[in-house]
Amino acid sequence: MHIPDGYLGPQTYIVMYGAMTPFWAVAAKKVRATLKARQAPMIAMAAVFSFVIMMFNVPAPGGTTGHATGAAIAAIVLGPWAASLAVSTALVVQAILFGDGGITAIGANCFTMAVIMPFTAWIFYKSLCGSENSSVRRKTIAAGIAGYISLNAAAFATSILFGIQPLIASRPDGTPLYSPYPLKVAIPAMMVEHLFIFGFVEAVVTALIVGYLYKAEPAIFTSEVTRPMRKSVSAILWAAVAVITILTPIGMIAPGTAWGEWSAEEIGKRIGFIPQGFSKLQNVWNALLPDYSIPALSGKYGAVGAYIISGIVGIIVSGLIVFAIAKLITARKPSKQELESS
């Protein structure tokens, strides 16, 4: 679902940036009002997990790949506004450092995966899990269903963004300038693999982690968090992140690329030409470590090592950025009485 540069015309990506900019501002205010500074490590962990789980590509029939996002987990644990900031940060880091998702498409990618997905997950989870006294089993199932529905909602929104491009950005002869796939192609192509494969991956990951947290650290789900996550639980979660990072190269066995994330050359081979607008935008940004590669590491094993190292770099960068942002916006302001007495 990472839309690269070239697939969306300015009529779309400027609008999506315009929609996301005030949303990020509101999200920061909401997080400041609802979360405490001691929860900053949890927000950072949410961003880190979202980053690394999106690196873990799952092969699909037809030579394509896909992945979970972790956005539903973040929304269920921290609320949709904090989840939006965490996932947005992971997406920005992926785009800038690794070219995973386009610079021009950051607004669109954040809208689908950091707005639609966490809010959809949160709404369905709250509707399905019932009261706070519901059983862990019910809450776990509700989390899985919320993960499945929210990923497919994000995938559907992405397919719409792809599919409307030929309608709003074409040459006089009807040749598409950006994404060449109309709605009748984009919607089924995106939805079939998410409905039948990747949605279940998101559901299982979400259910497992939420279920574990309800058993190990149920206090983090309450509105009145009195202490940080226990070190033992945090250590287990960080260990899980480390294991996933080491295993991320498994996705490299897939022979193809995720649908809608092809390069200009691949697009040219598939449809016989490279859309004019696409060719102008495809190289608008040169990532530091494109496609999670490192120039000094070549060959089969070098590529695997580069992928893991890139994951570690992304984890550190996204974690530190979100931790700093969370600390900044959740920092307690001194009261009026404290200011007067100082």
N, C-alpha and C positions, 0 to 999 in steps of 0.2 A: 504493500500500500504506500510505499515511499515514492511519491510522484517525482521523477527527475526533472531537471531543467529541459525546456523544449516542448513538453507535453501540454502545458497550459499557456495560453496567450495572455497578454497584459490585461485584456478585458476581464479575465478571471483572477489572475494572481494578485493584481493590485487591489481588487475588491476583497480578496481573502486576507490580505495584509491589513486592509482597512478594518475588517471585521475583528481580527485577532488583537490588534493593538489596544483598543479600549478594554477588550476582554481580559487581557493580561493585567491591565491596571486594576480592574475590578477584582480579579483573582487575588492579587497581592493584598488588597484591602480586606477581602474576606478572610484570607489566611491570617493576616495580622489580628483580626478580631476574634478568630475562633481557635487558633492553635497557640500553644505555648512554646517558648524558646527551647525548652527541654525536648520538644518533639522534632527539632531541626535534624538530628541524625536519622530519624525515621523518614523524613521527607527526602533526605539525601539517599537513603537506601532504596526508596521507591524509584528515584531517578536512575540509580545504578542498575537496579533489577530490570527496569524497563529497557535501558540501553542494551544490556547483555542478552536479554531474552529475544530482542529484535534482531540480534546477530545470529541467533540459532535458527537457521533456515531448515525447514522441513521439506524434503522432496515430495513432489506431487506428480500424478500421472500426466504425461504430455511433456515432461522435461522442464516444468516450472517449479518454483519454490514458494514458500510462504512462511509466516512466523506468527507467534503470539506477540503481544505487546506489553502485558503487565498492567495496562491502564485500569482494568477492572479491579485488580487487587488494590492498587493505590487508592482508588475511589472508595472502596468498601472500608479500608482501614483508616484513611485520613480524611475522607470526604472528597467530593468532586473538584472543589476549587484547588485544594492542595495538590491533588492528582494532576490537574491540568498544568500547574506550574512545573511539577516534576517531569511529566512526560514531554512537555514542550522543551524543557532544557535538554533532555536526552535527544530529541529530534534535531534541535539546533546544533548540538555537538556532532551528531552523525552527519549532518549536511556540511558543516564547515570543515571539519577535520577529515572526514572520510568520503565525502561526496555521495553519501547514502541518502538520497532525497535531494532535490534541487534547492539552490539558494532562492531562486524566484518562487519556488513552491513551498517554502517554509510555512507561510500563512495557511495555505491549503492543507498541508500535511498535519499541522497543529490543529486545524479545525476538525479534521476527521478523527485523528487519533488522540488528541488531547482535549477535545471539547465533546464531540458527539459520543465518543466511546466512554469516558468516565461518567458523564452525566446519565447516559442510558443505563450503564451498569448500576449506578447508585440508585436510580429510580426503580429498576426492576428488582434489585436486591432488597430494598426497603419494602417493596410491595409483597415480595414472596416469602421473606423470612419471618414476617409477623412481628410479635412483640419482642422486647429484649429478653424475655424469659423463654423464648423458643429454644428447642433442643439444638445442640451443636450439629447434629445430623441435618436438621432442617436448614440451618444457616449455611452449612457446607453445600448442600444441594442448591440452595438459592444463589449462592455465590457462583457455582458452576453455570447455572442457567443464565445468570446476569453476564458472565464472561462470554458465553456463546452468543447471546443476543446482541451485546454491545459490539463485538467484533464484526458481526455481520452488518450491523447498522453503519459502522464506519466504512466497511467495504462497499456498501451500497452507495453511500455518499461519494466515495472515491470514483466509483463507476459513473456516476452522474457527471462529475467534473470532467472525466475523460470524454464521456459521450456527447456532451454539449459543444465541445470544441469545433467539430465540423459545421455545426449550426451557426455559430457566432463568429468564426474566424476562418474564412475561406477566400480563395482567389475568385475573380469574376467567373471563371470556368467551373467553379465548384470544387476545385482541388483544395483539400484541407491545408491550413498553414501550420497547424500544431498537431495535436493528437489526431490521427487519421481514422480512429474507430468510432462509429456512430453509436448511439444508445443501444440499438438492437444487437450490437456486437459486444460493447463494453459491459453492459449489465450482466448478461449470462456468463461471459468469460470470467468476470470477477466473482460473481455470486456462487457459481457451482462449486469452485474449489474452496470457498470460505464456508459455505453451508455444509459441505460434506467432509471437509478435512480440517482446515485451519480453525474453524469455530470450535470443534471438539478439542483441539489442542489447547486453545485458550480456556475452554471450560475445565479441562482436567487440571491445568496449571493453577487456575484461580481457585478451584475447589480444594486442591491439596494444600495450598499455602494458607488460605483463609481457615480451613479446618484445623490445620496445625496451630495457627495463632490463637484460635478460640480455645484450644485445649491447653496451650502452653502459656499464653499471656492474654487472657480475656479482658484485662483492664484497659488495654489500648483501644478497645472498641467503644468505651464509654465516653461520654461528653466531658466528664471531669477526670482528666488524667492527672494523677498526683505524683507520678514518678516516671523516669525514662524506662524504656524497655530493659528488662533484666539482661545482664551481660551474657548469661548462658544462652538465652534465646537469640540475642543479637549475634553471638558467635556462630550458632547453627545456621542462621540465615546468611551470614557472610561466607560461611563454608559452602553453602549451596550455590552462592554466586560464583565462588571460585571454581567449583566443579563444573558449572554450566559454561564458564569461560573456557576451561580446558577442553570441553566437549564441543564448543561451537564449530570447529572445523568439520564436524560430521556433515554439516550442511553443504560443504564444498563438493561432496560426491554427486550432488545433483548436476546433470549435464547442462541445464539451461538456467534462465533468469526468471524472476518473478514476473507475472503478466503485467505489462504496462511499465516495466522498468528497463526496457531494452535501450541499447545505445543507438546512435544515428545509423551506424553500419548495419545493425541487426534490423532496424526498422526498414532500411533500404532493401534488404534481402527479402523481407516479409511482404512488402507491398509494392516493390519495384521502383520506389523513389523516396527521397528524403524531403519531407515537407519544408518549405522555404523558411518559415518562422522557427521551426525546430532546429534547423542547421545554424541559425543565428544565435540561439540561446544555449545550445548544448555545451559550449565551452565558456560560458559566462563566468565560471568559477573553477579554479584548479585547486582541488583539495590537497592537503598536506600528505595524507596517506590514502590515496584513492582506492576505493574498494577494499579497504583494510589491508593494503599491501605495503611492503617496504622495499624500495628499489634494491637495497643491498642484499636482500634475501630472495633468492630465486630458486627454481626447481620445486619439486613436489614437497619436500620437507621444509624448504625455506618458506613456501607459501603458507604452510600450516603454522609454522612458527610466527610468521608475520601476522597472521590472523589473530593468534592468541595475544601477541604483544599489542596489536591494535586494540583488542578488547580491554586489556589492562590499562592502556592509555586512556581509552574512552571512559572507563570506570572511574579512574582518578579525576579526570577533568570534569565529567558531569557530576560526580559526587561532591567535589569541592565547590563547584559553582552553585549547586542547589543548596548545599549546607550554608554557604556564605549568604545567599539570598534569603534563606529561611531564618537565619540568625538575625539578619538585618531587619526584615519586616516583622518578625515576632518579638523583637527586643522591646522590653517593657519601657514605656514612657513614664518618667516621674510624674506623680500627681501634682496638682496645683499646690497642695499644702506642703509637699516635699520641696517644691521649687521655692516657695515663700520662706521656708525655714532654713534653706541652704544659704 
